[in-house]
Amino acid sequence: MIKTITFACMHFSIAFGVVYLMTGSVLVGGAVALVEPAVNTVAFYFHEKLWNRAERRRKSRPDALAA
């Protein structure tokens, strides 16, 4: 979970900076920095869970042991 939180902080900063540079608006930059990374952070968390599950399945297959 710490990895997800640090990723979110980095993403907030990048999202704000890019949108602020593109628009010059602190308000728009702030809004995008809150909404877009929040959605991506949730998606990332579930992506990691699915990825880890797929890895466990791959490693538990008998043919994976022979490789």
PDB file of N, H, CA, C and O in Angstrom:
ATOM      1  N   MET A   1       0.817  -1.187   0.000  1.00  0.00           N
ATOM      2  CA  MET A   1       0.000   0.000   0.000  1.00  0.00           C
ATOM      3  C   MET A   1       0.873   1.268   0.000  1.00  0.00           C
ATOM      4  O   MET A   1       0.471   2.292  -0.553  1.00  0.00           O
ATOM      5  N   ILE A   2       2.042   1.206   0.606  1.00  0.00           N
ATOM      6  H   ILE A   2       2.369   0.375   1.055  1.00  0.00           H
ATOM      7  CA  ILE A   2       2.935   2.373   0.623  1.00  0.00           C
ATOM      8  C   ILE A   2       3.369   2.721  -0.794  1.00  0.00           C
ATOM      9  O   ILE A   2       3.462   3.896  -1.149  1.00  0.00           O
ATOM     10  N   LYS A   3       3.634   1.703  -1.601  1.00  0.00           N
ATOM     11  H   LYS A   3       3.558   0.748  -1.313  1.00  0.00           H
ATOM     12  CA  LYS A   3       4.003   1.938  -3.001  1.00  0.00           C
ATOM     13  C   LYS A   3       2.893   2.708  -3.715  1.00  0.00           C
ATOM     14  O   LYS A   3       3.175   3.618  -4.494  1.00  0.00           O
ATOM     15  N   THR A   4       1.645   2.353  -3.459  1.00  0.00           N
ATOM     16  H   THR A   4       1.416   1.614  -2.826  1.00  0.00           H
ATOM     17  CA  THR A   4       0.503   3.023  -4.079  1.00  0.00           C
ATOM     18  C   THR A   4       0.414   4.477  -3.627  1.00  0.00           C
ATOM     19  O   THR A   4       0.131   5.358  -4.439  1.00  0.00           O
ATOM     20  N   ILE A   5       0.650   4.737  -2.359  1.00  0.00           N
ATOM     21  H   ILE A   5       0.880   4.022  -1.699  1.00  0.00           H
ATOM     22  CA  ILE A   5       0.564   6.103  -1.828  1.00  0.00           C
ATOM     23  C   ILE A   5       1.674   6.983  -2.399  1.00  0.00           C
ATOM     24  O   ILE A   5       1.418   8.122  -2.789  1.00  0.00           O
ATOM     25  N   THR A   6       2.896   6.472  -2.452  1.00  0.00           N
ATOM     26  H   THR A   6       3.104   5.547  -2.136  1.00  0.00           H
ATOM     27  CA  THR A   6       3.985   7.285  -3.010  1.00  0.00           C
ATOM     28  C   THR A   6       3.784   7.525  -4.500  1.00  0.00           C
ATOM     29  O   THR A   6       4.110   8.596  -5.012  1.00  0.00           O
ATOM     30  N   PHE A   7       3.246   6.528  -5.192  1.00  0.00           N
ATOM     31  H   PHE A   7       2.980   5.659  -4.776  1.00  0.00           H
ATOM     32  CA  PHE A   7       2.922   6.700  -6.608  1.00  0.00           C
ATOM     33  C   PHE A   7       1.874   7.799  -6.774  1.00  0.00           C
ATOM     34  O   PHE A   7       1.971   8.614  -7.692  1.00  0.00           O
ATOM     35  N   ALA A   8       0.875   7.826  -5.894  1.00  0.00           N
ATOM     36  H   ALA A   8       0.796   7.164  -5.148  1.00  0.00           H
ATOM     37  CA  ALA A   8      -0.176   8.846  -5.962  1.00  0.00           C
ATOM     38  C   ALA A   8       0.409  10.244  -5.764  1.00  0.00           C
ATOM     39  O   ALA A   8       0.049  11.168  -6.495  1.00  0.00           O
ATOM     40  N   CYS A   9       1.293  10.414  -4.799  1.00  0.00           N
ATOM     41  H   CYS A   9       1.586   9.664  -4.206  1.00  0.00           H
ATOM     42  CA  CYS A   9       1.913  11.728  -4.556  1.00  0.00           C
ATOM     43  C   CYS A   9       2.698  12.202  -5.770  1.00  0.00           C
ATOM     44  O   CYS A   9       2.608  13.366  -6.160  1.00  0.00           O
ATOM     45  N   MET A  10       3.456  11.308  -6.356  1.00  0.00           N
ATOM     46  H   MET A  10       3.529  10.362  -6.039  1.00  0.00           H
ATOM     47  CA  MET A  10       4.211  11.661  -7.552  1.00  0.00           C
ATOM     48  C   MET A  10       3.260  12.034  -8.685  1.00  0.00           C
ATOM     49  O   MET A  10       3.484  13.008  -9.403  1.00  0.00           O
ATOM     50  N   HIS A  11       2.214  11.259  -8.832  1.00  0.00           N
ATOM     51  H   HIS A  11       2.032  10.467  -8.248  1.00  0.00           H
ATOM     52  CA  HIS A  11       1.263  11.493  -9.913  1.00  0.00           C
ATOM     53  C   HIS A  11       0.526  12.822  -9.730  1.00  0.00           C
ATOM     54  O   HIS A  11       0.321  13.545 -10.706  1.00  0.00           O
ATOM     55  N   PHE A  12       0.129  13.155  -8.509  1.00  0.00           N
ATOM     56  H   PHE A  12       0.296  12.568  -7.717  1.00  0.00           H
ATOM     57  CA  PHE A  12      -0.517  14.448  -8.241  1.00  0.00           C
ATOM     58  C   PHE A  12       0.386  15.594  -8.688  1.00  0.00           C
ATOM     59  O   PHE A  12      -0.062  16.527  -9.355  1.00  0.00           O
ATOM     60  N   SER A  13       1.645  15.515  -8.320  1.00  0.00           N
ATOM     61  H   SER A  13       2.010  14.757  -7.779  1.00  0.00           H
ATOM     62  CA  SER A  13       2.597  16.580  -8.661  1.00  0.00           C
ATOM     63  C   SER A  13       2.786  16.720 -10.162  1.00  0.00           C
ATOM     64  O   SER A  13       2.791  17.831 -10.693  1.00  0.00           O
ATOM     65  N   ILE A  14       2.940  15.608 -10.837  1.00  0.00           N
ATOM     66  H   ILE A  14       2.936  14.705 -10.406  1.00  0.00           H
ATOM     67  CA  ILE A  14       3.127  15.651 -12.287  1.00  0.00           C
ATOM     68  C   ILE A  14       1.873  16.163 -12.978  1.00  0.00           C
ATOM     69  O   ILE A  14       1.956  17.007 -13.870  1.00  0.00           O
ATOM     70  N   ALA A  15       0.719  15.661 -12.576  1.00  0.00           N
ATOM     71  H   ALA A  15       0.652  14.974 -11.852  1.00  0.00           H
ATOM     72  CA  ALA A  15      -0.538  16.089 -13.203  1.00  0.00           C
ATOM     73  C   ALA A  15      -0.742  17.590 -13.025  1.00  0.00           C
ATOM     74  O   ALA A  15      -1.097  18.285 -13.977  1.00  0.00           O
ATOM     75  N   PHE A  16      -0.522  18.089 -11.819  1.00  0.00           N
ATOM     76  H   PHE A  16      -0.233  17.524 -11.045  1.00  0.00           H
ATOM     77  CA  PHE A  16      -0.686  19.520 -11.584  1.00  0.00           C
ATOM     78  C   PHE A  16       0.290  20.318 -12.438  1.00  0.00           C
ATOM     79  O   PHE A  16      -0.104  21.271 -13.111  1.00  0.00           O
ATOM     80  N   GLY A  17       1.546  19.935 -12.413  1.00  0.00           N
ATOM     81  H   GLY A  17       1.866  19.161 -11.866  1.00  0.00           H
ATOM     82  CA  GLY A  17       2.566  20.674 -13.158  1.00  0.00           C
ATOM     83  C   GLY A  17       2.294  20.734 -14.647  1.00  0.00           C
ATOM     84  O   GLY A  17       2.415  21.795 -15.260  1.00  0.00           O
ATOM     85  N   VAL A  18       1.927  19.609 -15.233  1.00  0.00           N
ATOM     86  H   VAL A  18       1.829  18.747 -14.735  1.00  0.00           H
ATOM     87  CA  VAL A  18       1.666  19.575 -16.676  1.00  0.00           C
ATOM     88  C   VAL A  18       0.457  20.434 -17.024  1.00  0.00           C
ATOM     89  O   VAL A  18       0.513  21.236 -17.956  1.00  0.00           O
ATOM     90  N   VAL A  19      -0.634  20.271 -16.283  1.00  0.00           N
ATOM     91  H   VAL A  19      -0.679  19.619 -15.526  1.00  0.00           H
ATOM     92  CA  VAL A  19      -1.848  21.036 -16.601  1.00  0.00           C
ATOM     93  C   VAL A  19      -1.635  22.515 -16.319  1.00  0.00           C
ATOM     94  O   VAL A  19      -2.117  23.359 -17.074  1.00  0.00           O
ATOM     95  N   TYR A  20      -0.929  22.843 -15.257  1.00  0.00           N
ATOM     96  H   TYR A  20      -0.538  22.157 -14.643  1.00  0.00           H
ATOM     97  CA  TYR A  20      -0.652  24.254 -14.976  1.00  0.00           C
ATOM     98  C   TYR A  20       0.181  24.877 -16.096  1.00  0.00           C
ATOM     99  O   TYR A  20      -0.099  25.992 -16.534  1.00  0.00           O
ATOM    100  N   LEU A  21       1.192  24.164 -16.552  1.00  0.00           N
ATOM    101  H   LEU A  21       1.420  23.258 -16.196  1.00  0.00           H
ATOM    102  CA  LEU A  21       2.013  24.686 -17.651  1.00  0.00           C
ATOM    103  C   LEU A  21       1.203  24.837 -18.936  1.00  0.00           C
ATOM    104  O   LEU A  21       1.450  25.755 -19.718  1.00  0.00           O
ATOM    105  N   MET A  22       0.248  23.954 -19.158  1.00  0.00           N
ATOM    106  H   MET A  22       0.047  23.208 -18.523  1.00  0.00           H
ATOM    107  CA  MET A  22      -0.568  24.017 -20.372  1.00  0.00           C
ATOM    108  C   MET A  22      -1.636  25.104 -20.308  1.00  0.00           C
ATOM    109  O   MET A  22      -1.958  25.716 -21.326  1.00  0.00           O
ATOM    110  N   THR A  23      -2.190  25.349 -19.112  1.00  0.00           N
ATOM    111  H   THR A  23      -1.928  24.852 -18.285  1.00  0.00           H
ATOM    112  CA  THR A  23      -3.323  26.277 -18.999  1.00  0.00           C
ATOM    113  C   THR A  23      -2.985  27.568 -18.265  1.00  0.00           C
ATOM    114  O   THR A  23      -3.640  28.588 -18.480  1.00  0.00           O
ATOM    115  N   GLY A  24      -1.981  27.539 -17.408  1.00  0.00           N
ATOM    116  H   GLY A  24      -1.449  26.711 -17.234  1.00  0.00           H
ATOM    117  CA  GLY A  24      -1.670  28.697 -16.583  1.00  0.00           C
ATOM    118  C   GLY A  24      -2.655  28.882 -15.444  1.00  0.00           C
ATOM    119  O   GLY A  24      -2.617  29.894 -14.745  1.00  0.00           O
ATOM    120  N   SER A  25      -3.536  27.913 -15.252  1.00  0.00           N
ATOM    121  H   SER A  25      -3.567  27.090 -15.820  1.00  0.00           H
ATOM    122  CA  SER A  25      -4.569  28.016 -14.222  1.00  0.00           C
ATOM    123  C   SER A  25      -4.274  27.079 -13.062  1.00  0.00           C
ATOM    124  O   SER A  25      -4.163  25.864 -13.229  1.00  0.00           O
ATOM    125  N   VAL A  26      -4.150  27.678 -11.877  1.00  0.00           N
ATOM    126  H   VAL A  26      -4.241  28.665 -11.741  1.00  0.00           H
ATOM    127  CA  VAL A  26      -3.950  26.885 -10.669  1.00  0.00           C
ATOM    128  C   VAL A  26      -5.213  26.072 -10.381  1.00  0.00           C
ATOM    129  O   VAL A  26      -5.126  24.926  -9.942  1.00  0.00           O
ATOM    130  N   LEU A  27      -6.383  26.662 -10.627  1.00  0.00           N
ATOM    131  H   LEU A  27      -6.453  27.594 -10.984  1.00  0.00           H
ATOM    132  CA  LEU A  27      -7.649  25.980 -10.361  1.00  0.00           C
ATOM    133  C   LEU A  27      -7.812  24.732 -11.241  1.00  0.00           C
ATOM    134  O   LEU A  27      -8.134  23.653 -10.742  1.00  0.00           O
ATOM    135  N   VAL A  28      -7.590  24.886 -12.536  1.00  0.00           N
ATOM    136  H   VAL A  28      -7.328  25.762 -12.941  1.00  0.00           H
ATOM    137  CA  VAL A  28      -7.713  23.745 -13.449  1.00  0.00           C
ATOM    138  C   VAL A  28      -6.631  22.713 -13.132  1.00  0.00           C
ATOM    139  O   VAL A  28      -6.906  21.513 -13.099  1.00  0.00           O
ATOM    140  N   GLY A  29      -5.414  23.173 -12.903  1.00  0.00           N
ATOM    141  H   GLY A  29      -5.190  24.147 -12.930  1.00  0.00           H
ATOM    142  CA  GLY A  29      -4.333  22.253 -12.547  1.00  0.00           C
ATOM    143  C   GLY A  29      -4.654  21.471 -11.289  1.00  0.00           C
ATOM    144  O   GLY A  29      -4.419  20.264 -11.219  1.00  0.00           O
ATOM    145  N   GLY A  30      -5.192  22.162 -10.296  1.00  0.00           N
ATOM    146  H   GLY A  30      -5.383  23.142 -10.353  1.00  0.00           H
ATOM    147  CA  GLY A  30      -5.563  21.500  -9.046  1.00  0.00           C
ATOM    148  C   GLY A  30      -6.684  20.497  -9.225  1.00  0.00           C
ATOM    149  O   GLY A  30      -6.647  19.403  -8.663  1.00  0.00           O
ATOM    150  N   ALA A  31      -7.686  20.875 -10.015  1.00  0.00           N
ATOM    151  H   ALA A  31      -7.716  21.764 -10.472  1.00  0.00           H
ATOM    152  CA  ALA A  31      -8.813  19.967 -10.249  1.00  0.00           C
ATOM    153  C   ALA A  31      -8.355  18.698 -10.962  1.00  0.00           C
ATOM    154  O   ALA A  31      -8.709  17.587 -10.564  1.00  0.00           O
ATOM    155  N   VAL A  32      -7.576  18.873 -12.005  1.00  0.00           N
ATOM    156  H   VAL A  32      -7.288  19.775 -12.328  1.00  0.00           H
ATOM    157  CA  VAL A  32      -7.080  17.704 -12.742  1.00  0.00           C
ATOM    158  C   VAL A  32      -6.147  16.888 -11.855  1.00  0.00           C
ATOM    159  O   VAL A  32      -6.177  15.658 -11.882  1.00  0.00           O
ATOM    160  N   ALA A  33      -5.321  17.570 -11.073  1.00  0.00           N
ATOM    161  H   ALA A  33      -5.296  18.570 -11.051  1.00  0.00           H
ATOM    162  CA  ALA A  33      -4.373  16.874 -10.200  1.00  0.00           C
ATOM    163  C   ALA A  33      -5.084  16.038  -9.142  1.00  0.00           C
ATOM    164  O   ALA A  33      -4.513  15.067  -8.647  1.00  0.00           O
ATOM    165  N   LEU A  34      -6.303  16.388  -8.789  1.00  0.00           N
ATOM    166  H   LEU A  34      -6.767  17.177  -9.191  1.00  0.00           H
ATOM    167  CA  LEU A  34      -7.048  15.596  -7.813  1.00  0.00           C
ATOM    168  C   LEU A  34      -7.838  14.461  -8.453  1.00  0.00           C
ATOM    169  O   LEU A  34      -7.875  13.349  -7.926  1.00  0.00           O
ATOM    170  N   VAL A  35      -8.460  14.740  -9.576  1.00  0.00           N
ATOM    171  H   VAL A  35      -8.430  15.643 -10.004  1.00  0.00           H
ATOM    172  CA  VAL A  35      -9.352  13.751 -10.183  1.00  0.00           C
ATOM    173  C   VAL A  35      -8.591  12.672 -10.952  1.00  0.00           C
ATOM    174  O   VAL A  35      -8.765  11.484 -10.682  1.00  0.00           O
ATOM    175  N   GLU A  36      -7.767  13.063 -11.886  1.00  0.00           N
ATOM    176  H   GLU A  36      -7.625  14.028 -12.106  1.00  0.00           H
ATOM    177  CA  GLU A  36      -7.104  12.094 -12.772  1.00  0.00           C
ATOM    178  C   GLU A  36      -6.190  11.129 -12.020  1.00  0.00           C
ATOM    179  O   GLU A  36      -6.315   9.920 -12.218  1.00  0.00           O
ATOM    180  N   PRO A  37      -5.285  11.596 -11.174  1.00  0.00           N
ATOM    181  CA  PRO A  37      -4.432  10.642 -10.454  1.00  0.00           C
ATOM    182  C   PRO A  37      -5.203   9.790  -9.447  1.00  0.00           C
ATOM    183  O   PRO A  37      -4.832   8.643  -9.196  1.00  0.00           O
ATOM    184  N   ALA A  38      -6.261  10.335  -8.875  1.00  0.00           N
ATOM    185  H   ALA A  38      -6.562  11.266  -9.079  1.00  0.00           H
ATOM    186  CA  ALA A  38      -7.050   9.534  -7.938  1.00  0.00           C
ATOM    187  C   ALA A  38      -7.644   8.326  -8.651  1.00  0.00           C
ATOM    188  O   ALA A  38      -7.610   7.212  -8.128  1.00  0.00           O
ATOM    189  N   VAL A  39      -8.182   8.546  -9.830  1.00  0.00           N
ATOM    190  H   VAL A  39      -8.210   9.451 -10.254  1.00  0.00           H
ATOM    191  CA  VAL A  39      -8.734   7.446 -10.618  1.00  0.00           C
ATOM    192  C   VAL A  39      -7.621   6.476 -11.017  1.00  0.00           C
ATOM    193  O   VAL A  39      -7.789   5.261 -10.918  1.00  0.00           O
ATOM    194  N   ASN A  40      -6.502   7.007 -11.462  1.00  0.00           N
ATOM    195  H   ASN A  40      -6.366   7.995 -11.542  1.00  0.00           H
ATOM    196  CA  ASN A  40      -5.386   6.148 -11.860  1.00  0.00           C
ATOM    197  C   ASN A  40      -4.807   5.365 -10.683  1.00  0.00           C
ATOM    198  O   ASN A  40      -4.378   4.224 -10.855  1.00  0.00           O
ATOM    199  N   THR A  41      -4.788   5.951  -9.509  1.00  0.00           N
ATOM    200  H   THR A  41      -5.137   6.878  -9.369  1.00  0.00           H
ATOM    201  CA  THR A  41      -4.259   5.265  -8.334  1.00  0.00           C
ATOM    202  C   THR A  41      -5.114   4.061  -7.980  1.00  0.00           C
ATOM    203  O   THR A  41      -4.592   2.991  -7.668  1.00  0.00           O
ATOM    204  N   VAL A  42      -6.419   4.235  -8.030  1.00  0.00           N
ATOM    205  H   VAL A  42      -6.843   5.105  -8.284  1.00  0.00           H
ATOM    206  CA  VAL A  42      -7.319   3.113  -7.767  1.00  0.00           C
ATOM    207  C   VAL A  42      -7.117   2.033  -8.832  1.00  0.00           C
ATOM    208  O   VAL A  42      -7.042   0.845  -8.517  1.00  0.00           O
ATOM    209  N   ALA A  43      -7.029   2.457 -10.087  1.00  0.00           N
ATOM    210  H   ALA A  43      -7.090   3.421 -10.343  1.00  0.00           H
ATOM    211  CA  ALA A  43      -6.808   1.502 -11.175  1.00  0.00           C
ATOM    212  C   ALA A  43      -5.472   0.780 -10.994  1.00  0.00           C
ATOM    213  O   ALA A  43      -5.387  -0.427 -11.221  1.00  0.00           O
ATOM    214  N   PHE A  44      -4.437   1.502 -10.590  1.00  0.00           N
ATOM    215  H   PHE A  44      -4.506   2.482 -10.406  1.00  0.00           H
ATOM    216  CA  PHE A  44      -3.117   0.906 -10.373  1.00  0.00           C
ATOM    217  C   PHE A  44      -3.165  -0.145  -9.261  1.00  0.00           C
ATOM    218  O   PHE A  44      -2.569  -1.214  -9.390  1.00  0.00           O
ATOM    219  N   TYR A  45      -3.868   0.159  -8.178  1.00  0.00           N
ATOM    220  H   TYR A  45      -4.352   1.028  -8.074  1.00  0.00           H
ATOM    221  CA  TYR A  45      -3.978  -0.771  -7.058  1.00  0.00           C
ATOM    222  C   TYR A  45      -4.585  -2.098  -7.521  1.00  0.00           C
ATOM    223  O   TYR A  45      -4.067  -3.169  -7.203  1.00  0.00           O
ATOM    224  N   PHE A  46      -5.676  -2.017  -8.267  1.00  0.00           N
ATOM    225  H   PHE A  46      -6.096  -1.147  -8.525  1.00  0.00           H
ATOM    226  CA  PHE A  46      -6.320  -3.237  -8.739  1.00  0.00           C
ATOM    227  C   PHE A  46      -5.501  -3.928  -9.828  1.00  0.00           C
ATOM    228  O   PHE A  46      -5.514  -5.154  -9.931  1.00  0.00           O
ATOM    229  N   HIS A  47      -4.801  -3.159 -10.625  1.00  0.00           N
ATOM    230  H   HIS A  47      -4.790  -2.162 -10.541  1.00  0.00           H
ATOM    231  CA  HIS A  47      -3.910  -3.744 -11.630  1.00  0.00           C
ATOM    232  C   HIS A  47      -2.826  -4.572 -10.944  1.00  0.00           C
ATOM    233  O   HIS A  47      -2.522  -5.681 -11.384  1.00  0.00           O
ATOM    234  N   GLU A  48      -2.247  -4.047  -9.881  1.00  0.00           N
ATOM    235  H   GLU A  48      -2.494  -3.146  -9.523  1.00  0.00           H
ATOM    236  CA  GLU A  48      -1.218  -4.775  -9.128  1.00  0.00           C
ATOM    237  C   GLU A  48      -1.773  -6.072  -8.549  1.00  0.00           C
ATOM    238  O   GLU A  48      -1.115  -7.111  -8.601  1.00  0.00           O
ATOM    239  N   LYS A  49      -2.990  -6.009  -7.996  1.00  0.00           N
ATOM    240  H   LYS A  49      -3.524  -5.165  -7.955  1.00  0.00           H
ATOM    241  CA  LYS A  49      -3.604  -7.212  -7.434  1.00  0.00           C
ATOM    242  C   LYS A  49      -3.802  -8.273  -8.514  1.00  0.00           C
ATOM    243  O   LYS A  49      -3.490  -9.445  -8.304  1.00  0.00           O
ATOM    244  N   LEU A  50      -4.320  -7.862  -9.665  1.00  0.00           N
ATOM    245  H   LEU A  50      -4.575  -6.910  -9.835  1.00  0.00           H
ATOM    246  CA  LEU A  50      -4.534  -8.802 -10.763  1.00  0.00           C
ATOM    247  C   LEU A  50      -3.209  -9.337 -11.298  1.00  0.00           C
ATOM    248  O   LEU A  50      -3.086 -10.524 -11.600  1.00  0.00           O
ATOM    249  N   TRP A  51      -2.230  -8.460 -11.411  1.00  0.00           N
ATOM    250  H   TRP A  51      -2.330  -7.496 -11.166  1.00  0.00           H
ATOM    251  CA  TRP A  51      -0.911  -8.865 -11.910  1.00  0.00           C
ATOM    252  C   TRP A  51      -0.283  -9.906 -10.975  1.00  0.00           C
ATOM    253  O   TRP A  51       0.242 -10.922 -11.431  1.00  0.00           O
ATOM    254  N   ASN A  52      -0.342  -9.647  -9.686  1.00  0.00           N
ATOM    255  H   ASN A  52      -0.768  -8.822  -9.316  1.00  0.00           H
ATOM    256  CA  ASN A  52       0.219 -10.586  -8.708  1.00  0.00           C
ATOM    257  C   ASN A  52      -0.507 -11.930  -8.751  1.00  0.00           C
ATOM    258  O   ASN A  52       0.122 -12.982  -8.634  1.00  0.00           O
ATOM    259  N   ARG A  53      -1.817 -11.896  -8.916  1.00  0.00           N
ATOM    260  H   ARG A  53      -2.328 -11.042  -9.011  1.00  0.00           H
ATOM    261  CA  ARG A  53      -2.587 -13.134  -9.021  1.00  0.00           C
ATOM    262  C   ARG A  53      -2.156 -13.921 -10.260  1.00  0.00           C
ATOM    263  O   ARG A  53      -1.969 -15.136 -10.196  1.00  0.00           O
ATOM    264  N   ALA A  54      -2.002 -13.230 -11.377  1.00  0.00           N
ATOM    265  H   ALA A  54      -2.154 -12.243 -11.430  1.00  0.00           H
ATOM    266  CA  ALA A  54      -1.569 -13.890 -12.614  1.00  0.00           C
ATOM    267  C   ALA A  54      -0.168 -14.488 -12.444  1.00  0.00           C
ATOM    268  O   ALA A  54       0.099 -15.585 -12.934  1.00  0.00           O
ATOM    269  N   GLU A  55       0.718 -13.781 -11.761  1.00  0.00           N
ATOM    270  H   GLU A  55       0.501 -12.889 -11.363  1.00  0.00           H
ATOM    271  CA  GLU A  55       2.075 -14.290 -11.509  1.00  0.00           C
ATOM    272  C   GLU A  55       2.034 -15.559 -10.659  1.00  0.00           C
ATOM    273  O   GLU A  55       2.739 -16.528 -10.943  1.00  0.00           O
ATOM    274  N   ARG A  56       1.206 -15.546  -9.619  1.00  0.00           N
ATOM    275  H   ARG A  56       0.634 -14.760  -9.389  1.00  0.00           H
ATOM    276  CA  ARG A  56       1.096 -16.734  -8.764  1.00  0.00           C
ATOM    277  C   ARG A  56       0.575 -17.926  -9.563  1.00  0.00           C
ATOM    278  O   ARG A  56       1.067 -19.044  -9.409  1.00  0.00           O
ATOM    279  N   ARG A  57      -0.419 -17.686 -10.414  1.00  0.00           N
ATOM    280  H   ARG A  57      -0.818 -16.778 -10.539  1.00  0.00           H
ATOM    281  CA  ARG A  57      -0.960 -18.772 -11.242  1.00  0.00           C
ATOM    282  C   ARG A  57       0.097 -19.293 -12.213  1.00  0.00           C
ATOM    283  O   ARG A  57       0.243 -20.501 -12.400  1.00  0.00           O
ATOM    284  N   ARG A  58       0.826 -18.368 -12.823  1.00  0.00           N
ATOM    285  H   ARG A  58       0.707 -17.387 -12.671  1.00  0.00           H
ATOM    286  CA  ARG A  58       1.854 -18.771 -13.779  1.00  0.00           C
ATOM    287  C   ARG A  58       2.918 -19.623 -13.090  1.00  0.00           C
ATOM    288  O   ARG A  58       3.364 -20.629 -13.643  1.00  0.00           O
ATOM    289  N   LYS A  59       3.319 -19.227 -11.903  1.00  0.00           N
ATOM    290  H   LYS A  59       2.957 -18.410 -11.454  1.00  0.00           H
ATOM    291  CA  LYS A  59       4.366 -19.960 -11.182  1.00  0.00           C
ATOM    292  C   LYS A  59       3.885 -21.309 -10.660  1.00  0.00           C
ATOM    293  O   LYS A  59       4.692 -22.215 -10.453  1.00  0.00           O
ATOM    294  N   SER A  60       2.591 -21.451 -10.450  1.00  0.00           N
ATOM    295  H   SER A  60       1.935 -20.715 -10.618  1.00  0.00           H
ATOM    296  CA  SER A  60       2.076 -22.710  -9.905  1.00  0.00           C
ATOM    297  C   SER A  60       1.749 -23.737 -10.984  1.00  0.00           C
ATOM    298  O   SER A  60       1.440 -24.884 -10.658  1.00  0.00           O
ATOM    299  N   ARG A  61       1.808 -23.358 -12.255  1.00  0.00           N
ATOM    300  H   ARG A  61       2.060 -22.427 -12.519  1.00  0.00           H
ATOM    301  CA  ARG A  61       1.544 -24.307 -13.343  1.00  0.00           C
ATOM    302  C   ARG A  61       2.695 -25.300 -13.444  1.00  0.00           C
ATOM    303  O   ARG A  61       3.859 -24.922 -13.314  1.00  0.00           O
ATOM    304  N   PRO A  62       2.371 -26.570 -13.675  1.00  0.00           N
ATOM    305  CA  PRO A  62       3.438 -27.584 -13.796  1.00  0.00           C
ATOM    306  C   PRO A  62       4.419 -27.288 -14.929  1.00  0.00           C
ATOM    307  O   PRO A  62       5.619 -27.516 -14.775  1.00  0.00           O
ATOM    308  N   ASP A  63       3.933 -26.788 -16.058  1.00  0.00           N
ATOM    309  H   ASP A  63       2.958 -26.602 -16.183  1.00  0.00           H
ATOM    310  CA  ASP A  63       4.839 -26.503 -17.171  1.00  0.00           C
ATOM    311  C   ASP A  63       5.768 -25.334 -16.868  1.00  0.00           C
ATOM    312  O   ASP A  63       6.825 -25.212 -17.487  1.00  0.00           O
ATOM    313  N   ALA A  64       5.393 -24.481 -15.935  1.00  0.00           N
ATOM    314  H   ALA A  64       4.534 -24.581 -15.432  1.00  0.00           H
ATOM    315  CA  ALA A  64       6.251 -23.357 -15.553  1.00  0.00           C
ATOM    316  C   ALA A  64       7.462 -23.857 -14.758  1.00  0.00           C
ATOM    317  O   ALA A  64       8.521 -23.230 -14.777  1.00  0.00           O
ATOM    318  N   LEU A  65       7.305 -24.976 -14.068  1.00  0.00           N
ATOM    319  H   LEU A  65       6.445 -25.486 -14.053  1.00  0.00           H
ATOM    320  CA  LEU A  65       8.411 -25.513 -13.279  1.00  0.00           C
ATOM    321  C   LEU A  65       9.510 -26.085 -14.166  1.00  0.00           C
ATOM    322  O   LEU A  65      10.683 -26.068 -13.790  1.00  0.00           O
ATOM    323  N   ALA A  66       9.144 -26.585 -15.325  1.00  0.00           N
ATOM    324  H   ALA A  66       8.192 -26.599 -15.630  1.00  0.00           H
ATOM    325  CA  ALA A  66      10.134 -27.170 -16.228  1.00  0.00           C
ATOM    326  C   ALA A  66      10.962 -26.112 -16.943  1.00  0.00           C
ATOM    327  O   ALA A  66      12.056 -26.400 -17.427  1.00  0.00           O
ATOM    328  N   ALA A  67      10.452 -24.905 -17.009  1.00  0.00           N
ATOM    329  H   ALA A  67       9.563 -24.671 -16.616  1.00  0.00           H
ATOM    330  CA  ALA A  67      11.150 -23.842 -17.760  1.00  0.00           C
ATOM    331  C   ALA A  67      12.334 -23.305 -17.014  1.00  0.00           C
ATOM    332  O   ALA A  67      13.022 -22.412 -17.508  1.00  0.00           O
TER     333      ALA A  67
END
